[in-house]
Amino acid sequence: MSRFEIQAIGVIRSALVELEEAPRQGDEGGYEAWLEFSPEVAQALVGIQVGDALIVLTWLHQAQRDVLQVHPRGRLDAALMGVFATRSPDRPNPIGLHEVSVLEIDGQRLRVAPLEAIDGTPIVDLKPVLKAVESR
Amino acid sequence: MSRFEIQAIGVIRSALVELEEAPRQGDEGGYEAWLEFSPEVAQALVGIQVGDALIVLTWLHQAQRDVLQVHPRGRLDAALMGVFATRSPDRPNPIGLHEVSVLEIDGQRLRVAPLEAIDGTPIVDLKPVLKAVESR
């Protein structure tokens, strides 16, 4: 199959630094975090406003890419399930999807919540939630 | 910034073959399509059922990666907007998000709808829509 090169466009800055402390999803106790974008992509942020609902796409750099099945939500008594039927970070291409709201904009930095990804996680894309941007 | 290698895990097979014919979003006249997965990731599909709501992540291989601003929805009378504030396929990392329902399962192939991506588009990840899988 084909291979492609993906490049980080920014990084997550969060008080959440240990993977073990991370909630499984942002709405299960997600933190506020800053999305810090590279100057090279600053022009791509134009039009984003406080209150916007966005989807942050991350590269879950600590994930295991050779895992194809997991016990859902880490429960060892549950049957093994394919990672594509779960939100496990361990998967062939560990892309994380995080739906957040924009709380503050400071140049190339966006303060958002809730976000369960740990400090240092690379950002690879940012998109509006479709319902909120029918006119875009 | 860091670079990562992303690998196609499958491909979209659709009657939609020309980019010019593609609707902008799946719910604007999206097609039925088959998701054909590589045998190497077959185990990762275990647990997916007909009727499931899934998010297909694709690599929009015909996108332009050096575009940072666009006229929203191609309307030249609209002000330029950063691609991160739009769903433009042209963006630094052209990852497509497509919310679909599973209509049929045939081995390593899933028939889904609606899907606006063209025939031959590489698939890079597959996840459940969160609302539907609280127990996973």
Chai-1 contact restraints between the chains, C-beta under 6 A:
chainA,res_idxA,chainB,res_idxB,connection_type,confidence,min_distance_angstrom,max_distance_angstrom,comment,restraint_id
A,M1,B,Q7,contact,1.0,0.0,6.0,A-B,restraint_1
A,M1,B,A8,contact,1.0,0.0,6.0,A-B,restraint_2
A,M1,B,S38,contact,1.0,0.0,6.0,A-B,restraint_3
A,S2,B,A8,contact,1.0,0.0,6.0,A-B,restraint_4
A,S2,B,P122,contact,1.0,0.0,6.0,A-B,restraint_5
A,R3,B,E5,contact,1.0,0.0,6.0,A-B,restraint_6
A,R3,B,Q7,contact,1.0,0.0,6.0,A-B,restraint_7
A,F4,B,I6,contact,1.0,0.0,6.0,A-B,restraint_8
A,F4,B,W59,contact,1.0,0.0,6.0,A-B,restraint_9
A,E5,B,R3,contact,1.0,0.0,6.0,A-B,restraint_10
A,I6,B,F4,contact,1.0,0.0,6.0,A-B,restraint_11
A,I6,B,I6,contact,1.0,0.0,6.0,A-B,restraint_12
A,I6,B,N93,contact,1.0,0.0,6.0,A-B,restraint_13
A,Q7,B,M1,contact,1.0,0.0,6.0,A-B,restraint_14
A,Q7,B,R3,contact,1.0,0.0,6.0,A-B,restraint_15
A,A8,B,M1,contact,1.0,0.0,6.0,A-B,restraint_16
A,A8,B,S2,contact,1.0,0.0,6.0,A-B,restraint_17
A,I9,B,P92,contact,1.0,0.0,6.0,A-B,restraint_18
A,S38,B,M1,contact,1.0,0.0,6.0,A-B,restraint_19
A,Q43,B,L68,contact,1.0,0.0,6.0,A-B,restraint_20
A,Q43,B,Q69,contact,1.0,0.0,6.0,A-B,restraint_21
A,A44,B,L68,contact,1.0,0.0,6.0,A-B,restraint_22
A,A44,B,G82,contact,1.0,0.0,6.0,A-B,restraint_23
A,A44,B,V83,contact,1.0,0.0,6.0,A-B,restraint_24
A,A44,B,F84,contact,1.0,0.0,6.0,A-B,restraint_25
A,L45,B,G82,contact,1.0,0.0,6.0,A-B,restraint_26
A,L45,B,F84,contact,1.0,0.0,6.0,A-B,restraint_27
A,V46,B,G82,contact,1.0,0.0,6.0,A-B,restraint_28
A,G47,B,M81,contact,1.0,0.0,6.0,A-B,restraint_29
A,G47,B,G82,contact,1.0,0.0,6.0,A-B,restraint_30
A,G47,B,A85,contact,1.0,0.0,6.0,A-B,restraint_31
A,I48,B,A85,contact,1.0,0.0,6.0,A-B,restraint_32
A,L57,B,I95,contact,1.0,0.0,6.0,A-B,restraint_33
A,W59,B,F4,contact,1.0,0.0,6.0,A-B,restraint_34
A,L68,B,Q43,contact,1.0,0.0,6.0,A-B,restraint_35
A,L68,B,A44,contact,1.0,0.0,6.0,A-B,restraint_36
A,Q69,B,Q43,contact,1.0,0.0,6.0,A-B,restraint_37
A,P72,B,R136,contact,1.0,0.0,6.0,A-B,restraint_38
A,M81,B,G47,contact,1.0,0.0,6.0,A-B,restraint_39
A,G82,B,A44,contact,1.0,0.0,6.0,A-B,restraint_40
A,G82,B,L45,contact,1.0,0.0,6.0,A-B,restraint_41
A,G82,B,V46,contact,1.0,0.0,6.0,A-B,restraint_42
A,G82,B,G47,contact,1.0,0.0,6.0,A-B,restraint_43
A,V83,B,A44,contact,1.0,0.0,6.0,A-B,restraint_44
A,F84,B,A44,contact,1.0,0.0,6.0,A-B,restraint_45
A,F84,B,L45,contact,1.0,0.0,6.0,A-B,restraint_46
A,F84,B,L126,contact,1.0,0.0,6.0,A-B,restraint_47
A,A85,B,G47,contact,1.0,0.0,6.0,A-B,restraint_48
A,A85,B,I48,contact,1.0,0.0,6.0,A-B,restraint_49
A,T86,B,R136,contact,1.0,0.0,6.0,A-B,restraint_50
A,R87,B,K127,contact,1.0,0.0,6.0,A-B,restraint_51
A,P92,B,I9,contact,1.0,0.0,6.0,A-B,restraint_52
A,N93,B,I6,contact,1.0,0.0,6.0,A-B,restraint_53
A,N93,B,V124,contact,1.0,0.0,6.0,A-B,restraint_54
A,N93,B,D125,contact,1.0,0.0,6.0,A-B,restraint_55
A,I95,B,L57,contact,1.0,0.0,6.0,A-B,restraint_56
A,I95,B,D125,contact,1.0,0.0,6.0,A-B,restraint_57
A,P122,B,S2,contact,1.0,0.0,6.0,A-B,restraint_58
A,V124,B,N93,contact,1.0,0.0,6.0,A-B,restraint_59
A,D125,B,N93,contact,1.0,0.0,6.0,A-B,restraint_60
A,D125,B,I95,contact,1.0,0.0,6.0,A-B,restraint_61
A,L126,B,F84,contact,1.0,0.0,6.0,A-B,restraint_62
A,K127,B,R87,contact,1.0,0.0,6.0,A-B,restraint_63
A,R136,B,P72,contact,1.0,0.0,6.0,A-B,restraint_64
A,R136,B,T86,contact,1.0,0.0,6.0,A-B,restraint_65
